[in-house]
Amino acid sequence: MNCHKQIWADSPYLEPVRASFRTGKPIAWERVHDLPDYAYFNHSIHVKKGVGCSTCHGKVDEMPIMYQVASLQMEWCLQCHRAPERFVRPVEKIFDMEWRPENKTREELAQGIDLKARYKIQGRRVLESCSICHR
């Protein structure tokens, strides 16, 4: 309910989510983003390092029903891992659906480079290590 207190909070589509929250009874989810079993993904490390929700999930605040925006294929992930300064944002903007999808201008890239250093995002060699995602 963290997100849905802010996004689509009164939508009738989300009544099953609100009911689950009230009763504690789990929802039988239909997966929209489904990675293969051999791929490991940790949301928390991405959030801590300044990767916003909309970077991967799109503008969910405009989706009456969730759908997959990005392929989530390895090459798609690697474009961010190879140049994280293009995609990071201030952590206080993680949930900001209006934040730009990519840092492109000289000023935006300078901010991305600063955030990369501040969040201690490791170099390309580590970010492309196979065992980080394949376990």
N, C-alpha and C positions, 0 to 999 in steps of 0.2 A: 504493500500500500504506500510505500514511500513516494514513488513516482505518481501514483494515481490520486494522491491527496492534492496534487497540483495540476495534473493533466487528465482531462476527461473525467473529472471527479464526479460529476452528476450524470454521466452517460448510462443509459439503461443497459448497454452492452456489458458494463462492468459490475452489474449487480451480483453475478456469481463471485467476483473477486471480493466485493464488500461482504457478501454472506460468508465466504470462507474466512475472512479476517475476523468477523464477529464470532463465528462458531468454532474456528480452529480446524474445521474439516477441510482436508486438502482438495484442490481442484485437479481434475484430470486434464492436464494441459495437452494441447496440440502444438507440437514443436514447429516453430517458424524458422529458427536458426538451429540447425542440427549438424554438428561437426562429427567427423568420423571418430570411432572409438580410439584410434591411435593418436589423435590430436588432442593436446591439452591446452586449455585456455583458462586464464584466471582474470575475471573482471576486476578484482580489487587492485591488482598491480597496475592495470591500465588506467583506472580512475586516479590512483595516487600519482601517476606520472603525467596526468593532464590530458588524457584521451577522453573526449566527451562522448556522451551517449549517441548523439546524432552522427558522429564520425562513422560509426559502424551500422547503427540501426536506422539512420535517416531521421526525418522530421516526424517522429512518432506522435507529436502533438497535433499533427494534421491527418493522422491515419485513423479513420473510424474503426478499421480492423487492421491489425498488425500484418505486415507483409515484409518479405526479405528484400532489402535495398541493395546490399553488396553481395558479391559472389561467395565471400569467405574462403575462396581458394587460396592456396599458398602464395601465389604471385601477388594477389591483392594484399595480403598481410605484409609481405616483404616490402612493398613500396613504402609502407609506413615505417617498418623497422630499418630500412635503408636510409631514410631521411625523416626522422621523427620531428625535426624542427618545422616541417611543413604541416604537421597535424596537431601538435600539442597546443594547449590553451591553459590559461590560469585555472587552477583547481576550483576556484569559486565560480567558474563558468562551465563546469562539467555538465550541468543539467540545463544550460541555456540553449534552447533550440534555435535561437536566432544567431548564435555564434557562427562565424564563417566556416565553411566546410574545409577550407585549406588556406594556409598562410602562403600568399603569393607575392605580395609587394615587398620591396626592400625593407620597409618598416616592420611588416608582419613577420618576415623571415628573421629579422634581427630579434624580435620578441621571442620567436620560436627557439632561436639559438640560446637566448638568455634563459628561457624556461627549461630547455634541455639540460643546461648546466646546473640550474637551481634544483631541479628534480633528480639530478645525478643519473640521467638516462645514459646507460652505458654505450660504448662505441659499437660500431657496425659489426665488428668481428663477434662480439658477444651476442648481439641481438640476432645474428643470423646463425647461431649455433643450433644445430638440428635438435639437440636434446632438450632445448627450452620448450619446444612445442610438441615434439614427437617423443612419447614415453611409452 
